[in-house]
């Protein structure tokens, strides 16, 4: 499963114990995934549009705990992967509106608010609950090569509010307006892990760190393999050039007139065309150094040049 799916599943299993945390989480859910429909004559209806059954069950339970009746419906997303989406429909009765007013979702007239009041996130526990609700309603996490976490909101003002909530917990986030919606985002392992910890996603942090370590090791292994391949290519090309030079000297009759050391280096290279310089040096009589063999073969190249 993806990091985003694992993260949502973990967060959906957390049940806030405090009433203030329930209100904060509900507020974030509606500000990230909620829609309010004005029916006229002061009547409204609302729904949450969610991406997984686990999140839908969590939202249903949360609404029920706050005394709000909701109905779960499903539909197929028409674009992309035609994934199943989950909607929780809430009738705008007096009790529901009272709770949503307390959560900063609607004002006294039932009109939607772009962001909740700051009292919703006055405590650190409430800020964590708000970030958790935002992740459940509109969060995505990718990585580990280019770690990126974003929280989607309906408006730029809502994204700015999330950034302020994160900043209160010493977490740096950016904000981006994408026209039809806005996002608050975090880049880099430190900021992402800080936000996940604040939201209560300890398992997701461990999984994220594990994948980061695996990716780093895989990248290092690939770099070493590429370096070894490049070295083999260079060594092979150098050996072929040396062999060509030795054959040129032999064809001209100059090879037999060379010093014993140069003649020995030429014979070793012809006999062992794929060996490294260190291996050739070990087979010299007496054994020589890699640098000495390199100098002798370089000298053969120079002598063979026209």
PyMOL commands that set and color helices and strands:
alter all, ss='L'
color gray80, all
select helices_A, chain A and resi 3-12+19-33+53-65+94-102+118-121+124-138+156-168+189-199+202-251+255-257+260-271+277-283+290-304
alter helices_A, ss='H'
color red, helices_A
select strands_A, chain A and resi 34-40+43-50+71-76+84-91+139-142+148-153+174-177+182-187
alter strands_A, ss='S'
color yellow, strands_A
deselect
rebuild
show_as cartoon
